Amino acid sequence: MNTLTTTFIKRLRDRDEAAWFELWETFGPVIRSQLTRWGRGYVGLETVRDLTQETLAELSKSIHRFDPERGVRFSTWLLAIARHCFGDEMDRRNASKRGSGRRPGSLFDGAVPESRIPQPEKAYEHRVFLAKVHAAVRQVESEADFIQFQVYRMRVFENQPGRTVSAALGISEPTVSRHLGRIRNMLRMQLESIITMYSFTKEELQEPLQAGLVGSDTMFDDALSELHVQHSIHEHKDQAGIQLA
């Protein structure tokens, strides 16, 4: 297991607030989306929010049980917790209807049976990967010079010609090229760091290669632009789902 990954898990176990914030800022939206999909027609927005918080609380109580050396995706383990919290909510509702008042048990009262860990759909795994990529982009945007990042956004994410970017930002075309290269390098390094930190299996470490993020500058920009578009589409769909809830 790589140092970045084990260090991150140690930070979570040590109750490092920054680590928990980073975790939930990255994966919280994916879990909320999954809970919304499971509960469509059964639970509303407030319940999804409550279940998201319950998932985080359950994770906080049981993080010491997660063993990175087993080669299980952290995202799969997180999904199991979310599924358990959702199942408890459905049990509570059914018990209330029957008047039994039965309290659901904890998934982590003992060892987690393999049968209780849901096998994630490929769509979920891809959302997790997109979340990692977005976390890297967000981090670079927060650290980079504003104009330099706008150059990359306009040239790559918005596919505007260099001449248009030059005129819009009041800089020369050679400067546009220099800024583009600088932000690209920052993104490459940040992506490697984020992917490494949040990856627990060989398959996860291979995802950037499969997505085209390891290659020439043109391949990298094209691949990152496509992933950015996919993430934006999911965000819009999630927001629409929230508005309809």
KOLKOL-263886 format. One record per residue (C-alpha): residue number from 0; x, y, z. Coordinates in steps of 0.001 Angstrom, whole numbers, plus 500000, padded with zeros to 6 digits. Layout:
% residues N
NODE  pos  u  v  w
NODE  NUM  X  Y  Z .
...
% end
This chain:
% residues 245
NODE  pos  u  v  w
NODE  0  500000  500000  500000 .
NODE  1  501390  503430  499053 .
NODE  2  502374  506020  501658 .
NODE  3  499815  508625  500573 .
NODE  4  496950  506175  501002 .
NODE  5  497986  504836  504407 .
NODE  6  498748  508354  505642 .
NODE  7  495277  509503  504627 .
NODE  8  493594  506608  506461 .
NODE  9  495732  507362  509527 .
NODE  10  494581  510983  509413 .
NODE  11  490962  509816  509386 .
NODE  12  491582  507479  512325 .
NODE  13  493318  510310  514213 .
NODE  14  490182  512450  513748 .
NODE  15  491973  514979  511568 .
NODE  16  489148  517412  510722 .
NODE  17  490837  518541  507499 .
NODE  18  491036  514937  506282 .
NODE  19  487364  514335  507022 .
NODE  20  486429  517553  505229 .
NODE  21  488512  516550  502196 .
NODE  22  486893  513104  502171 .
NODE  23  483338  514365  502326 .
NODE  24  483885  517242  499921 .
NODE  25  485143  514687  497405 .
NODE  26  482802  511734  497927 .
NODE  27  479800  513268  499715 .
NODE  28  478066  514319  496466 .
NODE  29  478488  510803  495046 .
NODE  30  476882  509239  498123 .
NODE  31  474034  511780  498101 .
NODE  32  473395  510967  494457 .
NODE  33  473378  507233  495194 .
NODE  34  470976  507647  498121 .
NODE  35  468692  509794  495974 .
NODE  36  468660  507100  493281 .
NODE  37  467893  504341  495785 .
NODE  38  465164  506375  497432 .
NODE  39  463433  507888  494446 .
NODE  40  459740  507674  495143 .
NODE  41  460358  506667  498780 .
NODE  42  462462  509337  500479 .
NODE  43  462686  513082  500072 .
NODE  44  465487  515616  500114 .
NODE  45  465602  516037  503894 .
NODE  46  465846  512280  504405 .
NODE  47  468676  512047  501872 .
NODE  48  470531  514752  503787 .
NODE  49  469946  512932  507062 .
NODE  50  471105  509625  505588 .
NODE  51  474221  511295  504200 .
NODE  52  475061  512562  507678 .
NODE  53  474319  509135  509152 .
NODE  54  476690  507561  506627 .
NODE  55  479442  509958  507674 .
NODE  56  478756  509312  511366 .
NODE  57  478804  505527  510858 .
NODE  58  482033  505818  508889 .
NODE  59  483570  507886  511691 .
NODE  60  482682  505199  514247 .
NODE  61  483998  502337  512147 .
NODE  62  487001  503755  510266 .
NODE  63  489341  501742  512507 .
NODE  64  487876  498555  510978 .
NODE  65  488862  499465  507436 .
NODE  66  492000  497585  506394 .
NODE  67  493732  499164  503355 .
NODE  68  495924  496081  502986 .
NODE  69  492937  493922  501981 .
NODE  70  492833  495588  498580 .
NODE  71  489168  496585  498882 .
NODE  72  488163  499899  497380 .
NODE  73  487419  502488  500036 .
NODE  74  484515  503638  497863 .
NODE  75  483029  500120  497978 .
NODE  76  483269  500090  501764 .
NODE  77  481673  503537  501898 .
NODE  78  478862  502309  499654 .
NODE  79  478213  499429  502058 .
NODE  80  477768  501902  504908 .
NODE  81  475426  504079  502856 .
NODE  82  473402  501012  501824 .
NODE  83  473136  499947  505470 .
NODE  84  471927  503412  506539 .
NODE  85  469380  503421  503722 .
NODE  86  468225  499911  504682 .
NODE  87  467806  501004  508299 .
NODE  88  465620  503898  507177 .
NODE  89  463407  501540  505168 .
NODE  90  463239  499126  508142 .
NODE  91  462216  501970  510461 .
NODE  92  459449  503009  508077 .
NODE  93  458168  499469  507697 .
NODE  94  458339  498886  511452 .
NODE  95  456432  502088  512039 .
NODE  96  453696  500958  509661 .
NODE  97  453470  497603  511438 .
NODE  98  453763  499192  514871 .
NODE  99  456550  496817  515897 .
NODE  100  459056  499475  516924 .
NODE  101  461964  497168  516085 .
NODE  102  465354  498896  516084 .
NODE  103  467718  497885  513256 .
NODE  104  471065  496503  514271 .
NODE  105  474419  497978  513377 .
NODE  106  476324  496759  510358 .
NODE  107  479472  497063  512422 .
NODE  108  478421  495262  515617 .
NODE  109  480766  492520  514428 .
NODE  110  482802  491653  511383 .
NODE  111  481293  492853  508121 .
NODE  112  480022  489841  506168 .
NODE  113  481157  489912  502567 .
NODE  114  477547  489313  501529 .
NODE  115  476531  492580  503158 .
NODE  116  478951  494610  501056 .
NODE  117  477087  495595  497873 .
NODE  118  478956  495104  494646 .
NODE  119  479112  498596  493157 .
NODE  120  477795  499233  489696 .
NODE  121  480269  500442  487098 .
NODE  122  478374  503726  486977 .
NODE  123  479062  504260  490698 .
NODE  124  482742  503410  490309 .
NODE  125  482982  505865  487418 .
NODE  126  481318  508571  489515 .
NODE  127  483927  507956  492204 .
NODE  128  486700  508321  489623 .
NODE  129  485136  511531  488318 .
NODE  130  485007  512793  491911 .
NODE  131  488747  512212  492284 .
NODE  132  489459  514042  489028 .
NODE  133  487205  516928  490033 .
NODE  134  488930  517146  493420 .
NODE  135  492268  517577  491637 .
NODE  136  490884  520253  489305 .
NODE  137  489281  522067  492235 .
NODE  138  492553  521990  494182 .
NODE  139  494579  523379  491280 .
NODE  140  491990  526103  490698 .
NODE  141  492282  527174  494351 .
NODE  142  496097  527219  494269 .
NODE  143  496813  528596  490787 .
NODE  144  496984  532174  489592 .
NODE  145  493466  533236  488537 .
NODE  146  494391  534318  484991 .
NODE  147  496500  531227  484395 .
NODE  148  493670  528892  485380 .
NODE  149  491196  530881  483264 .
NODE  150  493469  530308  480278 .
NODE  151  493260  526556  480795 .
NODE  152  489515  526666  481414 .
NODE  153  488839  528671  478252 .
NODE  154  491253  526780  476018 .
NODE  155  490520  523236  477218 .
NODE  156  487172  523091  479018 .
NODE  157  485474  525646  476735 .
NODE  158  487501  524802  473599 .
NODE  159  488139  528448  472690 .
NODE  160  490956  529329  470239 .
NODE  161  494156  530797  471628 .
NODE  162  493534  534054  469790 .
NODE  163  490123  534428  471437 .
NODE  164  491553  533708  474883 .
NODE  165  494369  536185  474269 .
NODE  166  491943  538957  473328 .
NODE  167  489517  538199  476168 .
NODE  168  492189  538214  478879 .
NODE  169  494394  540946  477411 .
NODE  170  497537  538818  477159 .
NODE  171  499683  537692  474242 .
NODE  172  499239  534330  472551 .
NODE  173  502713  533155  473675 .
NODE  174  501646  533970  477245 .
NODE  175  498491  531942  476712 .
NODE  176  500655  528974  475722 .
NODE  177  502916  529402  478765 .
NODE  178  499959  529602  481163 .
NODE  179  498355  526593  479505 .
NODE  180  501493  524520  480009 .
NODE  181  501924  525613  483616 .
NODE  182  498355  524700  484632 .
NODE  183  498564  521418  482733 .
NODE  184  501675  520465  484701 .
NODE  185  499967  521392  487968 .
NODE  186  496965  519281  487031 .
NODE  187  499126  516287  486130 .
NODE  188  500875  516412  489512 .
NODE  189  497701  517006  491501 .
NODE  190  495850  514217  489699 .
NODE  191  498646  511789  490462 .
NODE  192  498553  512804  494123 .
NODE  193  494763  512596  494488 .
NODE  194  494405  509326  492574 .
NODE  195  497208  507752  494611 .
NODE  196  495797  508952  497934 .
NODE  197  492268  507671  497311 .
NODE  198  493148  504425  495499 .
NODE  199  493370  501070  497250 .
NODE  200  493501  498619  494361 .
NODE  201  495590  498133  491231 .
NODE  202  492456  498652  489138 .
NODE  203  491941  502116  490603 .
NODE  204  495541  503083  489906 .
NODE  205  495039  502065  486277 .
NODE  206  491961  504262  485792 .
NODE  207  493884  507410  484729 .
NODE  208  495651  505421  482014 .
NODE  209  492385  503926  480792 .
NODE  210  490799  507384  480744 .
NODE  211  493616  508818  478607 .
NODE  212  495139  511013  481316 .
NODE  213  498577  509487  480819 .
NODE  214  499950  510534  477455 .
NODE  215  500748  513537  475317 .
NODE  216  499592  517044  476216 .
NODE  217  496840  516876  473604 .
NODE  218  495619  513486  474840 .
NODE  219  495684  514722  478423 .
NODE  220  493727  517890  477637 .
NODE  221  491135  516029  475559 .
NODE  222  490648  513362  478218 .
NODE  223  490404  515857  481066 .
NODE  224  487938  517986  479096 .
NODE  225  485705  514952  478489 .
NODE  226  485820  513977  482176 .
NODE  227  485033  517562  483157 .
NODE  228  481974  517513  480890 .
NODE  229  480815  514189  482348 .
NODE  230  481170  515500  485901 .
NODE  231  479225  518659  485005 .
NODE  232  476410  516596  483483 .
NODE  233  476146  514516  486661 .
NODE  234  476092  517686  488775 .
NODE  235  473230  519108  486711 .
NODE  236  471290  515842  486964 .
NODE  237  471844  515700  490729 .
NODE  238  470681  519289  491097 .
NODE  239  467596  518567  489017 .
NODE  240  466870  515560  491217 .
NODE  241  467161  517718  494327 .
NODE  242  464771  520290  492899 .
NODE  243  462224  517568  492084 .
NODE  244  462506  515924  495529 .
% end
